[in-house]
């Protein structure tokens, strides 16, 4: 239910261009550290949508979610597709 509410709210915010409603919302979600040997990139406009990336020469320990989203209503992270591990995986040397 909370996931649905967050998705509806995001759609409303995007469609109505009320940018101030969600400014800084990632700060309300728990701040997880960057993956080892990598970093997390979030959209610059809303800072609601994030994705991990590995440094050159490294790969994910396991497949991450396509995107990690901070729910503007719940303040909780959720993933697409739903049910993926939170937080994101670390990155390991490709030569393993």
N, C-alpha and C positions, 0 to 999 in steps of 0.2 A: 504494500500500500504506500509506504513512504517513498519507494522508488518511483511509483507512478506520480505521486504528488510533485516530486522533484523534477521529473521530466516535463510535466505539464507546466510547472512554474518556469522552467528554462525556456520552453516554447513561448510562453507569454512574455517573458522578458525580452527575448530576441525579437518577437514580432512587434512588440510595442516600443522597442528601443529605449526602455527605461534603464539605462546603463547604471545609474547610481544605485539601484536596488541591489545589485550583486557585486559592486565594487568591493574588493578585498575579501570575498567569501572564502577563498582558499585558506585564509588565516583562521577561519572558524573551524576548518577541518584539522584533524590531527596532522602534524607535520612529520612525515616519515623522512628518514635520511635518504640521500641518493643511493642508488644501488652501488655496491662495491664495483670499482672499475667502470663506472658509468655516471650518468646524470639523468635528471628528469626535466623535460621541457613542457611548459604549460603555455596555453594560448595567452597572448599578450593583452588582448582586449578585456576578457572576462576573468581569466585565471581560474576557470572552472574545469577545463579539460586538460589533462596531463598525460604524457606518455614517457616511459623510460627509454633511454638509449644507452648502448654500450660504447665504450671507448674503442678506438681502432685496435684490432687484434684480439678483441674479446667478444663473447657471445653470451646470451642469456642462459642461466642454469636450466630454465624451463621456459616454455612459451608464455610471455606475459599477455595480459588482456590487450585488446586493441586500443582502448582508452580507459583512463581512470578519471572519474568525475566526482567533484565535490558537490554534494547536495546543498543548494542554497537554503532549503527549509530545515533539513535535518542536521546539517553540519557533519554528515557522515560521508565517507568515500564509498562509491559503488563503481562497478565495472561494466564495460560492454565488451564481450557478452557477459551477461549476469553470472555471478557466482565464481568469478576468477579470484585467485588469491590476492589479498590486500595485506601488506604493501606489495610492490613490484619485486620481481626476482633480482638477485645479484647477477653480475656478469663474470664469467670465468674465461680463462685463457683458451683460445680456439685450439691449441695444440694438445688438449687433453686426450 
